[in-house]
Amino acid sequence: MSPRALVAFLVPALVIPVAAYLLIHDVGNSPAPRVAYAQVQALFLHAGCEGCHPGVNPSLNLLPGASYGSLVNQVALEDPHYAYVVAGDPQKSFLYLKLAGFGNAASIGGRMPFLKAPLSEADIALVAAWIDQGARGPGGQLPPASNAALPGDPNIPQLPLAITPNGTGLISGTVTDQGHTPIAGALVTLLLRGPSQPGREEHYKVARTDASGHYVLHDVPAGTFELKAYSPHTIYTSHWAALEPGGLATIDFGLATRVLGTPTVSNPKVTLLPGGGERLSMTVTGPHLDPNYTLVANPRSGRVFEVHAPGARAGVWSRTISTRLRGPWIFFAVDRLCDSSEFLTVAG
């Protein structure tokens, strides 16, 4: 999940919080006290993590009795570069990076807890110390060593925001579900962000996954931009990307199954206009509708269009485009809680 204002990721913190640094590096004359897993579990309860995982996002279970096995040396659904917890290494641990709010991990779905104030420095330090001390389990035991390759944060170049949707780069990757099964027909979109964009962010490009869950985005711009992956009735995942001119990147996505309601879309239409152009429209209902995330994709052309309604209220959402494009067209809506509706296809 990704709060819309995560542009702050573009200037990531270069150091971990001070309290976490002191605990990890044992600055002082006495060793840091051992952190019991019960303290970490209590933090999940206090921060409201248990309410969403698995109640809203079932891909991660943070309830007592299940959380430790779900976290330690387990590959993160959202990006297989990470494990949720790499024993002994907070800087490679998806959980810690998401809570601390820095590194590329914090941009993948946003800092946690979602839509709440960040954890205190002391709470973040506690998680860092627990991981650094070996991520001991409820009984104080050390976990078995992991044989998985867990590289952690990729080396993403620090580049200015991209200002044009077109370029000479290429991005490819896969989209999988929370069972790590490839999703055919998922959509990966490219967004530009910044004050020059309508609503400060705009979808421009789209690619659809094949039967093996693989996608390719062509003619990708130089600079920093955002990618999002969508599939029906899932929670979308975001990744920031940065390419030099002509650059290549591989970015994989994992999508959690949505267990709550999603927006409803109906009556999709592509209407040819006199003199050229087309009107894209559909009926959208549901709470928390988002004016920047009600979308019509045309994978054949590699383009995606945002459609709108006055006040972002339920009803008919539409947009007129100046060109005529061959179908198929895919209509869907995503709400402010990152839930994707079903996909409706118009062959036109």
Disulfide bonds with the S-S distance in Angstrom:
none
